[in-house]
């Protein structure tokens, strides 16, 4: 009776640690200490340690027990679920095969029982297997060879690198790029997700610190959704444009290590250390589980471009291919001798590349089912890889800070360069001219024709401490000089009450919402403030620096915000509809205009159409506008102002109560339908109730109109 192992036999480090001479070698504890420290610190992903036995014995010696006790002491501080332990029992060839199989089982059990007792309350996987005489390390023709083969092999696999004390996961940033290569979603050292505009080199936003560390992220093909997989086994879905959390999915029992979208964006796939993969139908929230029945935790996944095959990789080097139509396994093959770190299909789905934690790089031909090894095992592991859009080049990054580009067909190295630090994610731009790389707090871009480094962006930014103000307090942003007023949060009735007045359909239903406190710009953004960060003034009426900037699109406002975020130690964004109306209503009062003087200005400022067209109606600096009770001006007149919200013609039917923000429906997220963003505050092209606090306007986010501007809010 023989058993096929599902665990990589031995790492290079293990080979150097083997007690190959005699069973009476130096105490194992001394030899194991350095190896285990290398595993904990992330220098190695996997090590093997050997316990040797006397002839025909499954009893642990006193020195072996001391070594196991020391090993347990090192492992105890590790975060739960961070490590997998495999114990395999072996014998020499003395004695019958059946007897040897039973003896190897007793040896594996002896070590497993000892570690289980030494680690009583640790969530550490311990698997025991036995192989008899079938896997010798040395020839059984010699006495020393037999001594080396009488062993129990302990394989320790770090599911990801750990901190220096084993108390935290140390992973590369969970970075993903939009298909057009213009945006990067990454994690920062503070545990937040952050969206970066690559061309401008600035952060658009960052989320709150995540309760559970982000292990991987992905962006949908249309660039409208993002997904993140977490240490606690959850999967979260985000609106990419705003960073708004849409929902959290539960279904995995352990760490989610990889996530990716289908090509149509309607399905999300996740792989977990619980040895399962999940298929999430995003249109109806259904989940389908693929029970891989593998003995090892999963470590990577990818979907081919025609959406028919799902590839799964585990920490033992096994690749399994699944038919997504039937959700059945098509094939399984061991291609690497250790963990599969990353996988990618070429654009024509002919090739599947696999990155190995032990330095192996394999390109699997999906037509012939034949693998080709581009790189054998080395001390440096392959961390990430990506195919060029035409599939002719394969970019790879290595744990020793090397970036290598290969010719896919021949396997020849085309380019190789040293990088400042390890690259954890690679992505080509659609035209293949640029290669994006993400490292620890760094983003890089290379010109792929000359292989020159074009841009290096430092992602490290301090996490600002919350700084709420006092009602009416004014704070001035130092770079632009924009004055901000603190607006104390609260609850109010948003929308229009049809019982009290005539209401537009999209202003209903009136409903209670609550908003947290925020800093709001005292006025609309001026032309001078705009030009502190932007090269030109887009305004149709460049009358003075104190007049509002106009002819700016929603995307223009996002670019300005991004640049300001890069300059400041704080984070700025457009207001939500709920925040805008709350501020317009003097902090949620049941009024349509902030004050009588504001109402009067709203009715008299817009003149006849001819004066509006010539600009005679808007020759007012922002400081000349009447203020409401909070000290804010322009909320009922002057220019329409962009908000974060997607426009919903159904009004507020989809609004939640606390800090509502509408980010779009399924047609927007999955079908790529055009969307409109909401504008608030009235403009010089309208008058009367069209400038009231509840009035909504909308436009395509790329529209630049001479009556549209914006103002910012600052996160407290």
C-alpha positions as CSV (number, residue, x, y, z in Angstrom):
1,X,0.0,0.0,0.0
2,X,1.4,3.4,-1.0
3,X,0.1,6.9,-0.7
4,X,0.8,9.9,-3.0
5,X,1.8,12.9,-1.0
6,X,0.0,16.2,-1.5
7,X,2.8,18.3,0.2
8,X,6.0,19.5,-1.4
9,X,8.8,17.1,-0.4
10,X,11.5,19.5,0.7
11,X,12.7,23.1,0.4
12,X,16.3,24.0,-0.4
13,X,16.7,25.1,3.2
14,X,15.3,21.8,4.4
15,X,18.0,20.0,2.4
16,X,20.7,22.0,4.3
17,X,19.1,21.2,7.6
18,X,18.7,17.4,7.2
19,X,20.4,15.1,9.7
20,X,21.7,12.9,6.9
21,X,24.6,11.4,8.7
22,X,23.4,9.6,11.8
23,X,20.4,9.5,14.1
24,X,22.7,10.8,16.9
25,X,23.4,14.1,15.2
26,X,23.5,17.5,17.1
27,X,20.3,18.4,19.0
28,X,17.5,19.4,16.6
29,X,16.5,22.4,18.6
30,X,19.8,24.2,17.7
31,X,19.4,23.5,14.0
32,X,15.7,24.2,13.9
33,X,15.8,27.7,15.5
34,X,17.3,29.6,12.6
35,X,15.1,27.9,10.1
36,X,11.9,28.7,12.0
37,X,13.0,32.3,12.5
38,X,13.4,32.5,8.7
39,X,9.9,31.2,8.3
40,X,8.4,33.7,10.8
41,X,10.2,36.7,9.4
42,X,9.1,35.8,5.8
43,X,12.6,35.0,4.5
44,X,11.3,31.5,3.7
45,X,7.8,30.4,2.9
46,X,8.4,26.8,3.8
47,X,10.9,24.7,5.7
48,X,11.2,21.0,6.6
49,X,12.6,19.7,9.9
50,X,13.4,16.0,10.6
51,X,12.9,14.0,13.7
52,X,15.0,10.7,13.6
53,X,14.1,7.4,15.3
54,X,16.0,4.3,16.4
55,X,15.4,1.1,14.5
56,X,11.9,-0.3,14.8
57,X,10.9,2.6,17.2
58,X,8.3,5.3,17.2
59,X,9.3,6.7,20.6
60,X,10.6,10.3,20.8
61,X,13.9,10.8,22.6
62,X,14.3,13.4,25.3
63,X,16.3,15.6,22.9
64,X,13.6,15.3,20.3
65,X,11.0,16.4,22.9
66,X,13.2,19.3,23.8
67,X,13.4,20.3,20.2
68,X,9.7,20.1,19.7
69,X,9.1,22.1,22.9
70,X,11.4,24.8,21.6
71,X,9.7,24.8,18.2
72,X,6.3,25.1,19.9
73,X,7.6,28.1,21.9
74,X,8.6,29.8,18.7
75,X,5.2,29.1,17.0
76,X,3.0,30.1,19.9
77,X,3.1,33.9,19.3
78,X,2.0,33.4,15.7
79,X,-1.3,34.8,14.8
80,X,-4.0,32.0,14.6
81,X,-4.3,30.4,11.2
82,X,-1.0,31.7,9.8
83,X,0.8,28.4,9.4
84,X,0.1,24.9,8.2
85,X,2.0,21.9,9.5
86,X,2.4,18.6,7.7
87,X,4.0,15.6,9.4
88,X,4.9,12.6,7.3
89,X,6.3,9.3,8.7
90,X,9.0,7.3,7.0
91,X,11.0,4.1,7.5
92,X,14.0,2.4,6.1
93,X,13.6,-0.8,4.0
94,X,14.1,-3.2,6.9
95,X,11.1,-5.3,7.5
96,X,8.0,-6.1,5.4
97,X,6.3,-3.3,3.5
98,X,3.0,-3.5,5.4
99,X,4.8,-3.4,8.7
100,X,6.9,-0.4,7.6
101,X,3.7,1.4,6.6
102,X,2.3,1.0,10.1
103,X,5.5,2.0,11.7
104,X,5.7,5.2,9.7
105,X,2.1,5.9,10.7
106,X,3.1,5.6,14.4
107,X,6.0,7.9,14.0
108,X,3.9,10.6,12.3
109,X,1.3,10.2,15.1
110,X,4.0,10.5,17.8
111,X,5.2,13.8,16.5
112,X,1.7,15.1,15.8
113,X,0.4,14.2,19.3
114,X,3.4,15.9,20.9
115,X,2.9,19.2,18.9
116,X,-0.8,19.1,19.6
117,X,-0.2,18.9,23.3
118,X,2.4,21.6,23.1
119,X,0.1,23.9,21.2
120,X,-3.2,23.4,23.0
121,X,-5.1,26.5,22.0
122,X,-3.6,27.4,18.6
123,X,-5.5,27.4,15.4
124,X,-2.7,25.7,13.5
125,X,-3.4,23.0,11.0
126,X,-1.5,19.7,11.7
127,X,-1.9,17.0,9.1
128,X,-0.2,13.6,9.5
129,X,0.5,11.2,6.7
130,X,2.6,8.1,6.4
131,X,4.6,6.5,3.5
132,X,6.5,3.6,4.9
133,X,9.7,3.0,2.9
134,X,8.5,4.6,-0.3
135,X,10.3,7.9,0.1
136,X,13.9,7.4,1.1
137,X,16.2,10.4,1.5
138,X,19.3,8.2,1.1
139,X,20.2,4.7,-0.1
140,X,19.1,1.9,2.2
141,X,22.3,0.0,1.3
142,X,24.3,1.8,4.0
143,X,23.9,2.1,7.8
144,X,23.9,5.9,7.6
145,X,21.4,5.9,4.8
146,X,19.0,3.8,6.8
147,X,19.4,6.1,9.8
148,X,18.5,9.1,7.6
149,X,15.4,7.4,6.4
150,X,14.0,6.5,9.8
151,X,12.3,9.8,10.3
152,X,9.2,12.0,10.7
153,X,9.4,15.0,8.4
154,X,7.8,18.2,9.8
155,X,6.9,20.6,7.0
156,X,6.0,24.1,8.1
157,X,4.4,26.3,5.5
158,X,3.7,30.0,6.2
159,X,0.5,30.9,4.6
160,X,2.0,34.3,4.2
161,X,5.0,36.1,5.7
162,X,4.7,37.0,9.4
163,X,6.0,39.8,11.4
164,X,9.4,39.6,13.2
165,X,7.6,38.2,16.2
166,X,5.0,36.3,14.3
167,X,2.2,38.5,15.6
168,X,1.0,40.0,12.4
169,X,0.7,39.1,8.7
170,X,3.3,40.8,6.5
171,X,2.0,40.8,3.0
172,X,2.6,43.0,0.0
173,X,0.1,45.7,-0.8
174,X,-3.1,44.1,-2.2
175,X,-2.9,46.3,-5.3
176,X,-5.0,46.0,-8.4
177,X,-5.1,48.2,-11.6
178,X,-8.0,49.4,-13.7
179,X,-8.1,47.8,-17.2
180,X,-7.0,51.1,-18.8
181,X,-4.1,51.4,-16.4
182,X,-5.0,54.8,-15.1
183,X,-5.9,53.9,-11.5
184,X,-4.4,51.7,-8.9
185,X,-6.3,50.4,-5.8
186,X,-3.8,49.5,-3.1
187,X,-3.5,49.1,0.7
188,X,-1.4,51.4,2.8
189,X,0.6,50.7,6.0
190,X,-2.4,51.8,8.1
191,X,-4.7,49.1,6.7
192,X,-6.7,51.4,4.5
193,X,-7.7,50.9,0.8
194,X,-6.5,53.8,-1.3
195,X,-7.2,54.8,-4.9
196,X,-4.4,56.5,-6.8
197,X,-4.5,58.3,-10.1
198,X,-1.3,57.2,-11.8
199,X,-1.0,60.0,-14.3
200,X,-1.3,62.7,-11.6
201,X,0.5,60.6,-9.0
202,X,-2.0,61.5,-6.3
203,X,-4.5,59.7,-4.0
204,X,-8.2,60.1,-4.8
205,X,-9.4,58.7,-1.5
206,X,-8.7,56.2,1.3
207,X,-11.2,54.1,3.1
208,X,-11.4,53.8,6.9
209,X,-8.9,51.3,8.4
210,X,-10.2,47.8,7.7
211,X,-11.0,45.7,10.8
212,X,-9.4,42.7,9.0
213,X,-6.3,43.0,6.9
214,X,-6.8,43.1,3.1
215,X,-5.0,40.1,1.5
216,X,-5.9,40.7,-2.2
217,X,-8.0,43.1,-4.3
218,X,-9.4,43.2,-7.8
219,X,-11.1,45.7,-10.1
220,X,-13.9,44.8,-12.4
221,X,-13.3,45.0,-16.2
222,X,-15.4,48.1,-16.6
223,X,-13.6,49.8,-13.8
224,X,-16.6,50.5,-11.7
225,X,-16.4,47.9,-8.9
226,X,-13.6,46.7,-6.6
227,X,-13.4,43.6,-4.4
228,X,-11.2,42.8,-1.5
229,X,-10.4,39.5,0.2
230,X,-9.7,39.6,3.9
231,X,-7.8,37.7,6.6
232,X,-11.0,36.9,8.5
233,X,-12.5,35.1,5.4
234,X,-14.8,37.9,4.3
235,X,-15.1,39.3,0.8
236,X,-16.1,43.0,0.4
237,X,-17.5,44.8,-2.6
238,X,-16.7,48.5,-3.2
239,X,-17.8,51.3,-5.5
240,X,-14.4,52.2,-7.1
241,X,-15.3,55.9,-7.9
242,X,-16.1,56.8,-4.3
243,X,-14.6,54.1,-2.1
244,X,-18.1,53.3,-0.7
245,X,-18.5,49.9,0.8
246,X,-21.4,48.2,-1.0
247,X,-21.6,44.9,0.9
248,X,-19.7,42.2,2.8
249,X,-19.9,38.6,1.7
250,X,-19.5,35.7,4.1
251,X,-18.9,32.1,3.1
252,X,-15.3,31.2,3.7
253,X,-14.0,29.7,7.0
254,X,-10.5,31.0,6.6
255,X,-8.4,33.7,5.0
256,X,-9.3,34.8,1.5
257,X,-6.0,35.0,-0.4
258,X,-7.2,35.8,-4.0
259,X,-10.1,37.5,-5.7
260,X,-10.9,38.2,-9.3
261,X,-13.9,39.2,-11.6
262,X,-15.3,37.5,-14.6
263,X,-14.9,39.4,-17.9
264,X,-18.5,40.6,-17.9
265,X,-18.1,41.8,-14.2
266,X,-21.2,39.9,-13.1
267,X,-19.3,37.2,-11.2
268,X,-16.6,37.4,-8.5
269,X,-14.3,34.5,-7.7
270,X,-12.5,34.0,-4.4
271,X,-10.0,31.4,-3.1
272,X,-9.4,30.7,0.5
273,X,-7.0,28.9,2.9
274,X,-10.1,26.8,3.8
275,X,-9.4,24.9,0.6
276,X,-12.5,26.1,-1.2
277,X,-13.2,28.6,-4.0
278,X,-16.4,30.6,-4.2
279,X,-18.3,31.9,-7.1
280,X,-20.4,35.0,-6.2
281,X,-23.2,36.1,-8.5
282,X,-23.1,39.8,-8.0
283,X,-26.5,40.5,-9.6
284,X,-28.5,38.5,-7.1
285,X,-26.0,37.9,-4.2
286,X,-26.0,34.1,-4.6
287,X,-22.9,32.1,-3.8
288,X,-21.7,28.8,-5.2
289,X,-18.9,26.8,-3.6
290,X,-16.3,24.7,-5.4
291,X,-15.2,22.0,-3.0
292,X,-11.7,21.4,-4.2
293,X,-11.2,18.4,-1.9
294,X,-7.5,19.3,-1.8
295,X,-5.3,18.6,1.2
296,X,-3.7,22.0,1.0
297,X,-4.8,25.6,1.4
298,X,-5.4,27.6,-1.9
299,X,-3.0,30.4,-2.7
300,X,-3.9,31.8,-6.1
301,X,-6.6,31.9,-8.7
302,X,-7.3,33.3,-12.2
303,X,-10.0,33.1,-14.8
304,X,-9.4,32.8,-18.5
305,X,-10.6,35.5,-20.9
306,X,-13.4,33.6,-22.4
307,X,-14.8,32.9,-19.0
308,X,-14.9,29.2,-19.3
309,X,-12.0,28.1,-17.1
310,X,-11.1,28.8,-13.5
311,X,-7.5,28.0,-12.5
312,X,-6.7,27.4,-8.8
313,X,-3.3,27.0,-7.3
314,X,-2.3,25.8,-3.8
315,X,0.7,26.1,-1.5
316,X,1.9,22.6,-2.6
317,X,2.3,23.6,-6.2
318,X,-0.9,21.9,-7.5
319,X,-2.8,23.4,-10.4
320,X,-6.5,22.5,-10.8
321,X,-8.6,23.6,-13.8
322,X,-12.4,24.0,-13.4
323,X,-15.3,24.2,-16.0
324,X,-17.3,27.2,-14.9
325,X,-20.4,26.2,-16.8
326,X,-20.7,22.9,-14.9
327,X,-18.6,23.8,-11.9
328,X,-16.6,20.6,-12.2
329,X,-12.9,19.9,-12.0
330,X,-11.4,19.3,-15.5
331,X,-7.9,18.4,-14.5
332,X,-5.3,18.6,-11.7
333,X,-1.5,18.5,-12.0
334,X,1.5,19.2,-9.8
335,X,3.6,21.8,-11.6
336,X,5.7,23.4,-8.8
337,X,7.6,22.1,-5.8
338,X,6.1,24.8,-3.5
339,X,3.5,27.5,-3.2
340,X,1.9,29.0,-6.3
341,X,2.2,32.7,-5.7
342,X,0.5,34.1,-8.8
343,X,-1.1,33.0,-12.1
344,X,-2.1,34.7,-15.3
345,X,-3.6,33.7,-18.7
346,X,-2.4,35.1,-21.9
347,X,-4.9,37.2,-23.9
348,X,-5.7,34.2,-26.3
349,X,-5.9,31.8,-23.3
350,X,-3.3,29.6,-24.9
351,X,-0.8,30.0,-22.0
352,X,-1.2,29.9,-18.3
353,X,1.8,31.2,-16.4
354,X,2.5,30.2,-12.8
355,X,4.8,31.9,-10.3
356,X,6.4,29.7,-7.7
357,X,7.5,30.7,-4.2
358,X,10.5,28.5,-4.6
359,X,11.7,30.4,-7.7
360,X,10.1,28.2,-10.3
361,X,8.5,29.8,-13.3
362,X,6.3,27.6,-15.5
363,X,4.3,28.4,-18.6
364,X,1.5,25.8,-19.1
365,X,0.2,25.3,-22.7
366,X,-3.5,24.9,-22.3
367,X,-3.9,23.3,-25.8
368,X,-1.2,20.6,-25.5
369,X,-1.5,20.4,-21.7
370,X,2.3,20.5,-21.5
371,X,4.3,22.7,-19.1
372,X,7.5,24.5,-19.9
373,X,9.8,25.6,-17.2
374,X,11.4,29.0,-17.7
375,X,13.3,29.1,-14.4
376,X,14.2,26.3,-12.0
377,X,14.2,26.5,-8.2
378,X,16.2,29.3,-6.7
379,X,16.6,31.0,-3.4
380,X,14.5,33.9,-4.7
381,X,10.8,33.3,-5.3
382,X,8.6,34.6,-8.1
383,X,6.2,37.0,-6.5
384,X,4.0,38.3,-9.4
385,X,3.6,38.0,-13.1
386,X,1.6,39.5,-16.0
387,X,1.3,38.9,-19.7
388,X,1.5,41.7,-22.2
389,X,-1.8,42.4,-24.1
390,X,-0.6,40.5,-27.2
391,X,0.7,37.6,-25.0
392,X,4.2,37.7,-26.5
393,X,5.9,39.0,-23.3
394,X,5.7,37.8,-19.7
395,X,6.8,40.2,-16.9
396,X,7.9,38.7,-13.6
397,X,9.0,40.1,-10.3
398,X,11.2,38.3,-7.8
399,X,11.6,38.4,-4.0
400,X,15.3,39.5,-4.5
401,X,14.0,42.7,-6.1
402,X,14.5,41.6,-9.7
403,X,12.2,42.5,-12.6
404,X,12.5,40.2,-15.6
405,X,10.6,40.2,-18.9
406,X,10.5,37.0,-21.0
407,X,9.6,36.1,-24.5
408,X,6.6,33.8,-24.1
409,X,7.2,31.6,-27.1
410,X,10.9,30.9,-26.7
411,X,11.3,31.4,-22.9
412,X,14.2,33.8,-23.6
413,X,15.0,36.7,-21.2
414,X,14.4,40.0,-22.9
415,X,15.0,42.4,-20.1
416,X,16.2,42.3,-16.5
417,X,16.6,45.1,-14.0
418,X,17.1,45.6,-10.3
419,X,14.3,47.4,-8.4
420,X,14.4,49.2,-5.1
421,X,12.1,46.8,-3.4
422,X,9.9,43.8,-4.1
423,X,7.1,44.2,-6.6
424,X,3.9,42.4,-5.5
425,X,1.6,43.1,-8.5
426,X,2.3,43.7,-12.2
427,X,0.0,44.9,-14.9
428,X,0.5,46.1,-18.5
429,X,-1.5,49.0,-19.9
430,X,-3.9,48.1,-22.8
431,X,-1.5,49.2,-25.5
432,X,1.4,47.4,-23.9
433,X,3.5,50.5,-23.9
434,X,3.7,50.8,-20.1
435,X,4.2,48.3,-17.3
436,X,2.8,49.1,-13.8
437,X,4.3,47.6,-10.7
438,X,3.2,47.9,-7.1
439,X,5.6,47.4,-4.1
440,X,5.5,48.1,-0.4
441,X,4.3,51.8,-0.4
442,X,5.5,52.3,-3.9
443,X,4.1,52.4,-7.5
444,X,6.3,52.2,-10.5
445,X,5.8,52.6,-14.3
446,X,8.2,51.4,-17.0
447,X,8.3,52.2,-20.7
448,X,8.3,48.7,-22.2
449,X,9.9,49.7,-25.4
450,X,13.1,51.0,-23.8
451,X,12.5,49.5,-20.4
452,X,13.1,52.8,-18.7
453,X,11.6,53.7,-15.4
454,X,9.1,56.5,-16.2
455,X,7.6,57.2,-12.8
456,X,8.0,56.2,-9.1
457,X,5.3,57.2,-6.7
458,X,5.7,57.0,-3.0
459,X,2.4,55.8,-1.4
460,X,3.3,56.3,2.2
461,X,1.1,58.9,3.7
462,X,0.4,59.5,7.4
463,X,-3.1,58.6,8.6
464,X,-4.6,61.9,9.8
465,X,-6.0,62.0,13.3
466,X,-9.7,63.0,13.3
467,X,-10.0,66.7,14.0
468,X,-13.7,67.6,14.5
469,X,-14.3,71.3,15.1
470,X,-16.8,73.4,17.0
471,X,-20.0,74.7,15.3
472,X,-19.2,77.6,13.1
473,X,-15.4,77.2,13.5
474,X,-13.4,78.1,10.4
475,X,-10.2,76.3,9.3
476,X,-8.2,77.4,6.3
477,X,-6.4,74.9,4.1
478,X,-2.8,76.1,3.8
479,X,-2.0,75.3,0.1
480,X,-5.1,76.8,-1.5
481,X,-6.3,79.1,1.2
482,X,-9.8,77.5,1.0
483,X,-11.8,78.4,4.2
484,X,-13.7,75.4,5.7
485,X,-16.6,75.7,8.2
486,X,-17.3,72.9,10.7
487,X,-20.8,71.5,10.2
488,X,-22.0,69.6,13.3
489,X,-23.6,66.3,12.3
490,X,-27.2,65.3,13.0
491,X,-30.4,63.8,11.7
492,X,-33.0,65.6,9.5
493,X,-35.7,65.1,6.9
494,X,-34.2,65.0,3.4
495,X,-36.2,65.6,0.3
496,X,-39.5,67.1,-0.5
497,X,-42.8,66.7,1.5
498,X,-45.5,66.5,-1.1
499,X,-48.1,67.4,1.5
500,X,-46.6,70.8,2.1
501,X,-45.6,71.8,-1.5
502,X,-45.3,70.7,-5.1
503,X,-42.4,68.3,-5.4
504,X,-40.5,66.9,-8.3
505,X,-40.6,63.1,-8.5
506,X,-36.9,62.7,-8.0
507,X,-37.1,64.8,-4.7
508,X,-39.2,62.2,-3.0
509,X,-39.8,60.5,-0.7
510,X,-39.0,62.8,2.2
511,X,-37.1,60.6,4.6
512,X,-35.0,60.9,7.7
513,X,-31.2,60.6,7.3
514,X,-28.3,61.2,9.7
515,X,-24.9,62.5,8.7
516,X,-21.7,62.7,10.7
517,X,-20.0,66.0,11.2
518,X,-17.8,67.4,8.4
519,X,-15.8,70.4,7.3
520,X,-17.4,72.1,4.3
521,X,-15.8,74.8,2.1
522,X,-17.3,78.1,3.0
523,X,-17.8,79.1,-0.6
524,X,-17.7,77.6,-4.1
525,X,-14.2,77.0,-5.3
526,X,-12.8,80.1,-6.8
527,X,-10.7,80.5,-9.9
528,X,-7.6,81.5,-7.9
529,X,-8.0,78.5,-5.7
530,X,-8.3,76.3,-8.7
531,X,-5.1,77.6,-10.3
532,X,-3.0,77.0,-7.2
533,X,-3.0,73.3,-8.3
534,X,-4.2,73.3,-11.9
535,X,-2.3,74.7,-14.9
536,X,-5.1,76.6,-16.7
537,X,-8.4,78.3,-15.8
538,X,-11.2,76.6,-17.7
539,X,-13.9,79.2,-16.8
540,X,-16.0,80.8,-19.5
541,X,-16.0,84.0,-17.4
542,X,-12.5,84.6,-16.0
543,X,-13.6,87.8,-14.4
544,X,-11.5,87.7,-11.3
545,X,-9.8,85.2,-9.0
546,X,-12.6,85.6,-6.5
547,X,-15.3,84.4,-8.9
548,X,-16.3,80.7,-8.9
549,X,-14.4,78.4,-11.3
550,X,-16.9,76.9,-13.8
551,X,-16.8,74.7,-16.9
552,X,-15.4,71.9,-14.8
553,X,-16.6,68.3,-15.1
554,X,-17.1,65.9,-12.3
555,X,-13.8,64.2,-13.4
556,X,-12.1,67.6,-13.3
557,X,-13.3,68.1,-9.7
558,X,-11.9,64.6,-8.9
559,X,-8.5,65.5,-10.3
560,X,-8.4,68.7,-8.3
561,X,-9.3,66.9,-5.2
562,X,-6.7,64.2,-5.9
563,X,-3.9,66.9,-6.3
564,X,-5.0,68.6,-3.1
565,X,-4.9,65.3,-1.2
566,X,-1.3,64.8,-2.4
567,X,-0.4,68.3,-1.0
568,X,-2.2,68.1,2.2
569,X,-2.1,66.0,5.4
570,X,-5.9,65.7,5.2
571,X,-8.3,64.1,2.8
572,X,-10.8,66.0,0.7
573,X,-13.7,65.0,-1.5
574,X,-17.0,66.2,-3.0
575,X,-19.9,66.4,-0.6
576,X,-22.7,63.8,-0.7
577,X,-26.2,64.9,-1.5
578,X,-27.2,64.3,2.1
579,X,-24.4,66.5,3.4
580,X,-25.1,69.3,0.9
581,X,-28.8,69.4,1.7
582,X,-28.1,69.2,5.5
583,X,-25.7,72.2,5.3
584,X,-28.1,74.1,3.0
585,X,-30.9,73.7,5.5
586,X,-28.7,75.3,8.3
587,X,-27.9,71.9,9.8
588,X,-31.1,70.1,8.9
589,X,-33.8,72.7,9.6
590,X,-37.1,72.4,7.7
591,X,-36.3,75.3,5.4
592,X,-35.8,75.6,1.6
593,X,-33.4,78.5,1.8
594,X,-30.7,79.2,4.4
595,X,-32.1,82.7,5.2
596,X,-34.4,85.4,3.8
597,X,-31.4,87.2,2.2
598,X,-30.4,83.9,0.6
599,X,-33.9,83.4,-0.7
600,X,-34.0,87.0,-2.1
601,X,-30.7,86.6,-3.8
602,X,-31.8,83.3,-5.3
603,X,-34.8,84.9,-6.9
604,X,-33.2,88.1,-8.1
605,X,-29.7,87.0,-9.1
606,X,-30.7,85.2,-12.3
607,X,-31.9,87.8,-14.8
608,X,-33.4,87.4,-18.2
609,X,-31.8,84.8,-20.5
610,X,-29.8,87.4,-22.4
611,X,-28.0,88.6,-19.3
612,X,-27.3,85.0,-18.2
613,X,-25.8,84.3,-21.6
614,X,-23.5,87.3,-21.6
615,X,-22.5,86.8,-18.0
616,X,-24.0,90.0,-16.7
617,X,-26.0,88.0,-14.1
618,X,-23.0,86.4,-12.5
619,X,-20.6,89.2,-12.0
620,X,-20.3,88.4,-8.3
621,X,-17.3,87.2,-6.3
622,X,-18.1,84.3,-4.0
623,X,-17.5,86.5,-1.0
624,X,-20.3,88.8,-2.1
625,X,-23.0,86.1,-1.8
626,X,-25.3,86.0,1.2
627,X,-24.5,83.4,3.9
628,X,-26.8,81.1,5.7
629,X,-27.0,80.5,9.4
630,X,-23.9,78.2,9.3
631,X,-21.8,80.8,7.6
632,X,-21.9,79.1,4.2
633,X,-22.6,80.9,1.0
634,X,-23.7,79.9,-2.6
635,X,-25.7,76.8,-1.5
636,X,-28.8,78.3,-3.1
637,X,-27.4,80.1,-6.1
638,X,-24.5,81.1,-8.4
639,X,-23.3,77.8,-9.8
640,X,-24.6,74.2,-9.7
641,X,-22.2,72.1,-7.6
642,X,-21.1,68.5,-8.2
643,X,-21.8,65.9,-5.5
644,X,-20.5,62.4,-5.1
645,X,-23.8,60.7,-5.7
646,X,-25.0,59.0,-8.9
647,X,-28.4,60.3,-10.0
648,X,-31.4,58.1,-9.4
649,X,-34.6,59.1,-11.1
650,X,-36.5,57.1,-8.5
651,X,-35.4,59.7,-5.9
652,X,-34.4,58.3,-2.5
653,X,-35.9,54.9,-2.7
654,X,-32.5,53.3,-2.3
655,X,-31.2,55.6,0.4
656,X,-30.0,54.2,3.7
657,X,-30.4,56.2,6.9
658,X,-26.9,56.9,8.0
659,X,-24.5,58.8,5.8
660,X,-26.4,57.8,2.6
661,X,-24.5,57.8,-0.7
662,X,-26.1,56.4,-3.9
663,X,-23.4,54.8,-6.0
664,X,-25.5,53.4,-8.9
665,X,-27.6,50.4,-9.7
666,X,-26.9,47.1,-11.5
667,X,-27.1,48.7,-14.9
668,X,-24.3,51.0,-13.9
669,X,-22.1,48.5,-12.1
670,X,-22.5,45.5,-14.4
671,X,-23.8,46.6,-17.8
672,X,-21.6,49.7,-18.2
673,X,-24.6,52.0,-18.7
674,X,-24.0,55.7,-18.8
675,X,-24.5,57.4,-15.5
676,X,-25.2,60.9,-14.3
677,X,-23.8,62.6,-11.2
678,X,-26.0,64.8,-9.1
679,X,-25.6,68.6,-8.9
680,X,-27.0,70.7,-6.1
681,X,-27.3,74.3,-5.1
682,X,-28.9,76.1,-8.1
683,X,-27.2,78.1,-10.8
684,X,-27.4,81.4,-12.5
685,X,-29.4,79.7,-15.2
686,X,-32.3,79.1,-12.8
687,X,-34.4,80.9,-10.3
688,X,-37.0,80.4,-7.5
689,X,-37.7,76.9,-6.3
690,X,-35.1,75.6,-8.7
691,X,-32.5,76.9,-6.3
692,X,-34.1,75.5,-3.1
693,X,-32.3,73.2,-0.8
694,X,-34.1,70.0,-2.0
695,X,-33.7,70.7,-5.7
696,X,-31.7,68.2,-7.7
697,X,-30.0,68.6,-11.1
698,X,-27.9,66.0,-12.9
699,X,-25.4,65.7,-15.8
700,X,-22.9,63.3,-17.3
701,X,-19.7,63.4,-15.3
702,X,-17.7,64.4,-18.3
703,X,-19.9,67.5,-19.0
704,X,-18.3,71.0,-18.6
705,X,-21.0,73.7,-18.4
706,X,-20.5,77.4,-17.7
707,X,-23.0,77.2,-14.9
708,X,-21.4,74.3,-13.0
709,X,-18.6,74.4,-10.4
710,X,-18.0,72.6,-7.1
711,X,-17.0,72.9,-3.4
712,X,-15.2,70.4,-1.2
713,X,-15.6,68.8,2.1
714,X,-12.8,67.6,4.4
715,X,-12.9,64.4,6.3
716,X,-12.7,65.3,10.0
